[in-house]
């Protein structure tokens, strides 16, 4: 339920003691920490608190039976970026209504068969989590809310199923009031837009890509590629996630969203193009020596490109002369026809395409958020497709369903009086973190944060609240704790602590129509919360701890299967969709490879090389109708070999090396294209074959491409 992004603003430093006292404390070895106050985070916390006060006022006035449910919903749904509320409010309300409807459908009809009822509720929850993990957009909130709203409505009241309809209606009313209040208050008091976040994220990506490309061209390619590609690939996907909120931000947002989509497509090209240029330059440096007429000109071109990339003040217009020099040198290298010339041409072409994509991206990023009609490239941009894995989603749903079924089985078999509350908390926590590969570390921190909050809850319940008389005093006394927790929620580094703190504090208070300081009830409620967290942690370690590497291998295999289909001329040809999904998978795999042990086979699979090969398949398939029959036959043999190669990788699940026969097919296709006139489709296919040969067979004998000349 976390936020997608937080807009960072300058902080204000407030020193708690005068200078002389601070100096004396430092002099005796007791450093005095400065109190850092972020105005935006403070305003977010105050907005959430006002929404909480308004929600409690409505809940008490309407005599809703469980006002604490409404108060907890306020903080569960609060988002530091106000624009994120508006699209999600419909998804959340729809999820609550869907979960409530499923509760009313199942509980009365299966009240006499508790085992079957638990099985159906577990299956429903697992199915919702499957859809949420599969979707990977803000629409997933609908399925997530449907999952745990049905669980937390059903489980605490299974002992009294006769009143389940009234109970369900009350929970829906409480959560609906909370969602509407928090949405309205945040929209009024902190109306920050998603547009600046997108512009800042795009600019950060472009700056990072410029630095990476400048250093990669300067022979530091391999090390930097593995350090930076996860961040770059993840940023591209996250731009689209944030862009979902744009239609709710401003009147020209649809045009901006189209620009973001066009920007995503350009950024997706930057990553493989920069990597391909650096890869060709690495191979050129490994050659015994460039021809004398190529070496000085190439060195001068690289120096100028590096200088332009390293200068943050360089203008977009300055890239034009560099692009033309790259294209001219590429044409000269291709006219030579030898392997050194082809390598030089490939490096220069990829540099030119990279510079062009970078310049286009900078222009698009500069126009994001500005009114006016979108330009052609933004108007024709197709939605950026995400890679979805039904197997990964099914595994998350199955683990969630199994966990909830086990909780309920223990509760029913032991006849534990507070087992229903434990099952409800366990279901809420399980659903909240089900989308993660290994939720155990997060749930462990959830447990620690809950334990830290219990003393605060006890202080309020037994010392402070008994002295509060009336609604106004209740709000005043709650302000310090809720404002402090809300400030933590707005801090990205500490926001995971906020949900368990709110849950422990608010549930322990109860917030009924009359104050009830029942110590036994407080202890039982606390034990139910801790039991739910501990049970969730135990089941998670049993079923999900080894899931990260398994998920990464599944994503890699899915990428190999997509490559095999892309190279198969009998399959539909959707290059932009494939590129988007490949970049998305690259970010997913790179994020998970950090936990892979040193000798794991995951490290042998180069996702960025696969992305470059796929980008090379595209011009070859496009060139097929434009070349003579003999050349078409040679290109078809290359595509057939690639399809068989990646199909074999997909079946075996290992990054096996390509067969030697594929190298021969590539060389024959190269000779066939070199003998043709330099038309545009033939030129692009020739460059793609050179790139494919460099990626698949980097150590191949350079003379192999010239043996039949």
C-alpha positions, 0 to 999 in steps of 0.5 A: 500500500506504499506510495509510488513516489515522494517529491523531495524538497529542501529540509529545514534544520531546527536546533533544539538548544542554544549554541553554548549548550550544544557546544558543552554537550559536544565537549563532554562527548554527547553529540546533540542531534539536530531536529530535521523537519521536512515541510512537505512531510509535516504537511502530509502528516497534518493532512492525514491527521485532519482526515483522521479527525474528520473520519472519527467525527463522522463515525461517532456521529453516525454511530458506526460500530467500529470507528477504529476500522475507519481510522486505520483505513485512513492511514492505510490508504494515505499516500505522500503524493496527492495525485496518487489518491484520485485513481486509487480511490475507485479501485479501493472502493471497488475492491471493498465492495467486491470483498464484501459481496464475496463475504455475504455470498460465502459465509451464510451459505457455508456457515455449517461447514467451517472447513469448506468455508475456510477453504473457499475464503482462502481460495478467493484470497489467493485468486485475488492476489494472483490477479494483483501480482499479474496486473502490476499497475495501480489497478492491482489495488482493487484485487488486493483490497478485495482479498483482505477486505473479505478476510478481515470482515469474515474471520473475526465474525465466523462465530456469529454468522447470523449477523454477517450482513449487518457486520459487512455493511458496517465495515464497508461504511467505515472504510468508505468514509475513511477513503473519501475523507482522506482523498478529499483532505489530501487533494485540498491541502497537498495538491502536488502533481505527479508531473514534477515527479515524472519530470524529475525521474526522467531527468535523473535517468537521462543524467545517469545514462549520460554518465554511464555512456561517457564512462562506458565509451571510455573502456569501463563498459563491463563493470558499469553495465552490471552496476547501473542497468538495474536502476536504469531499467527499473526507472523506465518501468516506474515512469509508466506506473506514475503516469497512470495518475496523470489523467487525474492531475490536470486538464492537459494530462492525457497529452502528458501521458502520451508524451510519457509513453513516447518518452518510455519508448525512447528511454527503452532504446537508450539502454541497449544502444549505449550498451551495444556501442560500448560492446563494439568498442570493446571488441575493436580495442581487442583487435590487433590494430585498426587500419591507420585511416580509421584509428585517428578519426575514430579516436577523435570522434569518441573524444568529442562524444565523451566530452558532449556526454560529460558536459551537463550544460551541453545543448540538444542541438549540439548532438546533430553534428556528432550524429552526422559524423557517426553516420559518415564514419559508419558508411565509410567502414561499411564500404571497406567490407572487412571485419574491422570496418564492419565493427567500426561501422556498427559502433558508430551506428549505435552511437548515432542512434544512442545520441539521437534517442538521448536528444529526443528523450531530452526534448520529450522530458522538457515538454512533460507537463506543458499545455498544448497539443502533443507532437506526432511522436507522442500522439502515435505512441502505444502503451508501454507493455509490461511483462506479466508472468502467470507462473509467478502470479500463481505462485504468490496466490497459492502461497497466500491461500495456503498460508491463510488455510494453515492459520485457520486450521490451527485456530479451529483445531486448537479452539483458540478464543482469539484465533479469529483475530489472529487469522484476520491480522495474518490475512491482512499482513499476508495480502499486504506483502504477497507481491514480494518475492520474499516478504519475510524480512519486511514482516520481521521489521513489521514485528519489531515496529509493532513491539516498539509501539505497544508501550505507546499504546499502553501509555495512551490507553491507561494513562492519557485517554482516561483523562480526555473528556469529549471528542475535542480532547480526544483529538488533541491528545491523539495529535502527538502520536498520530502526527509523529507516525504520519511523519514517519509514513511520509519518509521513504526510508522509514515508511515500512514502519508506519503501517505496523505502528498505526495498526498496533496503536489504533487497534489497541485503542479500540475507539468505541463510543465509550472509553474501555480501558480493559487490560485483559482485552488490551493484552489479548488484542496485542497477543492476537496481533503478534500471533498473526505476525509471527504466524505469517512470518513462520509460514512465509519462511516455509513457503516463500524464502527460496522464491526470489531466485526461482522467480528470476529464473522464470523471468529469464526463461520467459525472456528466452521464450519471447526471443524464440517467438520473435525470431520465428517468422511464422509468429506475429511481429510486434517489435515495440511490445517486445522491447517494452517487455524485455526492458521490464524483464531486465529490471526485474531480473537485475533486481533479483540477481543481487541475492544470487550466490557467487556461482549461481547460473543466473550470473551467466545469463546476460539479460542486456545481451539478450535485449541487444540480440532481440533488437537486432532480430527486428531489422532482419525481419523487416528486411526480409521482403526487401532482399532477393531470394538468396539473401532472404534464404540466408537471413531465414536460416539465421532467424531459424537458428536463433529461434531453435537456440532460444527455444533450447535455452527455454526448455533446458533452463540454462544459458547454454552457449550458441551452436557453431552452426549459427556462426556459420549461418550469420557469416553466410548471411553477411556475405550475401548482404555485402554483395547487394547494393547499399539500400536501406533495409539491406544496410540495417539488416547488415548492421544487425547481423554484425551486432548479433555476431558480436553478442553471440560470438564475441571471441570468434575469429575475425577472419571468419566473416571474410573467409568467403569474400 
